[in-house]
């Protein structure tokens, strides 16, 4: 009996030794915390989810006048409401007035626009260059009251940004 048990153990050890190490280690390593939500069904139904997940709803006070919500996602999350001027405001105006392009470089921006009671918001995406201008002029959207603007800073290294700038100068 003892010999049979040793043979089984050696056989299992031999089998495990032939498996890739990542397979064994992945079971032992702690998993990254996540929200645990599977959004594949929502995406299949046509819902558009921005990077970093859907924004949390922010209640705007109607007495404050027309406002938009600016959310900057990076190492830390920044959230604020910004009043809209009477003449209107475009995405480029917001980026340049807040000097986001000077702080973060190129930006990925998602505008989540309310679409009526009970309907999912409409998502409009754009990117900006280092000067804070939309890379596609047709995507310099006009902002409406209640828009939720999600800004994703440029995740390139300083060296990659420098190379991009110097190659554009030539």
C-alpha positions as CSV (number, residue, x, y, z in Angstrom):
1,X,0.0,0.0,0.0
2,X,2.8,2.3,0.9
3,X,4.5,1.7,-2.4
4,X,1.3,2.3,-4.4
5,X,0.9,5.7,-2.6
6,X,4.4,6.7,-3.4
7,X,3.9,5.8,-7.1
8,X,0.7,7.9,-7.2
9,X,2.5,10.8,-5.6
10,X,5.5,10.6,-7.9
11,X,3.1,10.3,-10.9
12,X,1.2,13.4,-9.8
13,X,4.5,15.3,-9.2
14,X,5.7,14.3,-12.6
15,X,2.5,15.5,-14.2
16,X,2.6,18.8,-12.4
17,X,6.2,19.3,-13.3
18,X,5.3,19.2,-17.0
19,X,2.8,22.0,-16.6
20,X,3.8,25.6,-17.1
21,X,4.8,27.4,-13.9
22,X,2.4,30.2,-14.5
23,X,-0.5,27.8,-14.3
24,X,0.6,26.7,-10.8
25,X,1.5,30.1,-9.5
26,X,-1.7,31.8,-10.6
27,X,-3.7,29.6,-8.2
28,X,-1.4,30.7,-5.4
29,X,-1.2,34.4,-6.1
30,X,-3.8,36.8,-4.7
31,X,-6.3,38.1,-7.3
32,X,-6.5,41.8,-8.1
33,X,-9.5,43.5,-6.5
34,X,-12.2,44.4,-8.9
35,X,-15.8,45.3,-9.0
36,X,-16.7,41.8,-10.1
37,X,-19.2,43.1,-12.6
38,X,-19.4,41.3,-16.0
39,X,-20.4,44.0,-18.5
40,X,-20.2,41.8,-21.6
41,X,-24.0,41.5,-21.7
42,X,-24.4,45.3,-21.4
43,X,-21.9,45.8,-24.3
44,X,-23.8,43.2,-26.4
45,X,-27.0,45.1,-25.8
46,X,-25.4,48.3,-27.2
47,X,-24.5,50.1,-24.0
48,X,-21.2,52.0,-24.3
49,X,-19.0,51.9,-21.3
50,X,-16.0,54.3,-21.0
51,X,-12.6,53.2,-19.7
52,X,-12.6,53.0,-16.0
53,X,-16.3,52.1,-15.8
54,X,-19.5,54.1,-15.8
55,X,-19.5,57.4,-14.0
56,X,-21.3,57.7,-10.7
57,X,-24.4,59.8,-11.0
58,X,-23.9,63.3,-9.6
59,X,-27.0,65.3,-8.7
60,X,-26.8,68.9,-10.0
61,X,-28.7,71.6,-8.1
62,X,-31.1,73.3,-10.5
63,X,-30.6,76.6,-8.6
64,X,-26.9,76.7,-9.7
65,X,-27.8,77.2,-13.3
66,X,-26.6,75.1,-16.3
67,X,-23.5,73.1,-15.4
68,X,-21.4,70.2,-16.6
69,X,-19.6,67.6,-14.5
70,X,-15.8,67.2,-15.1
71,X,-14.2,64.0,-13.9
72,X,-10.5,63.4,-14.3
73,X,-9.4,59.8,-13.9
74,X,-5.7,59.2,-13.3
75,X,-3.7,58.2,-10.2
76,X,-6.4,60.0,-8.3
77,X,-10.0,60.8,-9.2
78,X,-11.0,64.5,-9.4
79,X,-14.7,65.5,-9.7
80,X,-16.2,68.9,-10.0
81,X,-19.1,70.8,-11.5
82,X,-18.4,73.7,-13.9
83,X,-20.9,76.4,-14.9
84,X,-21.6,76.8,-18.6
85,X,-21.3,80.3,-19.9
86,X,-24.3,81.8,-21.8
87,X,-22.4,81.9,-25.1
88,X,-21.8,78.1,-24.8
89,X,-18.7,76.1,-24.5
90,X,-16.9,73.4,-26.5
91,X,-14.7,70.6,-25.3
92,X,-11.6,72.4,-26.5
93,X,-12.6,75.5,-24.5
94,X,-12.9,73.4,-21.4
95,X,-9.6,71.7,-21.9
96,X,-7.7,74.9,-22.5
97,X,-9.4,77.0,-19.8
98,X,-8.7,74.2,-17.2
99,X,-5.1,73.8,-18.7
100,X,-5.6,70.1,-18.8
101,X,-3.4,69.7,-21.8
102,X,-0.5,71.5,-20.0
103,X,-0.9,69.2,-17.0
104,X,-1.5,65.9,-18.8
105,X,-0.6,66.2,-22.5
106,X,-2.7,64.3,-24.9
107,X,-6.1,63.4,-23.5
108,X,-8.8,60.8,-24.1
109,X,-12.2,62.3,-23.4
110,X,-15.6,60.6,-23.1
111,X,-18.7,62.8,-22.8
112,X,-21.7,61.0,-21.3
113,X,-24.7,62.9,-22.3
114,X,-28.1,62.3,-20.6
115,X,-30.6,60.8,-23.0
116,X,-33.9,61.2,-21.2
117,X,-35.5,59.6,-18.2
118,X,-34.6,55.9,-17.9
119,X,-32.5,55.8,-21.1
120,X,-28.8,55.1,-21.0
121,X,-26.5,58.1,-21.7
122,X,-25.1,58.7,-25.1
123,X,-21.3,58.4,-25.2
124,X,-19.2,60.6,-27.4
125,X,-15.4,60.1,-27.5
126,X,-12.6,62.3,-28.7
127,X,-8.9,62.7,-28.2
128,X,-6.9,65.9,-28.0
129,X,-3.3,66.7,-29.0
130,X,-0.6,68.4,-26.8
131,X,-2.1,71.8,-27.6
132,X,-5.5,70.9,-26.2
133,X,-7.1,70.8,-29.7
134,X,-9.4,67.9,-30.8
135,X,-7.5,65.6,-33.2
136,X,-10.7,65.4,-35.3
137,X,-12.3,68.9,-35.7
138,X,-15.8,67.3,-36.0
139,X,-15.4,65.9,-32.5
140,X,-15.1,69.3,-30.8
141,X,-18.5,68.8,-29.3
142,X,-20.6,71.6,-27.8
143,X,-21.3,71.0,-24.1
144,X,-24.9,70.8,-22.8
145,X,-26.1,71.1,-19.2
146,X,-25.8,67.8,-17.4
147,X,-23.0,66.4,-19.6
148,X,-20.5,64.3,-17.7
149,X,-17.0,64.8,-19.1
150,X,-14.6,62.0,-18.3
151,X,-10.9,62.9,-18.9
152,X,-8.3,60.1,-19.2
153,X,-4.7,61.5,-19.0
154,X,-2.1,60.5,-21.5
155,X,-0.4,57.3,-20.2
156,X,2.7,57.6,-22.3
157,X,6.1,58.1,-20.7
158,X,7.9,61.4,-20.8
159,X,10.3,60.0,-23.4
160,X,7.5,58.8,-25.6
161,X,5.9,62.3,-25.5
162,X,9.2,63.9,-26.3
163,X,9.8,61.7,-29.3
164,X,6.3,62.5,-30.6
165,X,6.8,66.2,-30.2
166,X,10.2,66.2,-31.9
167,X,9.1,64.1,-34.8
168,X,6.1,66.4,-35.4
169,X,8.5,69.4,-35.6
170,X,10.5,68.0,-38.5
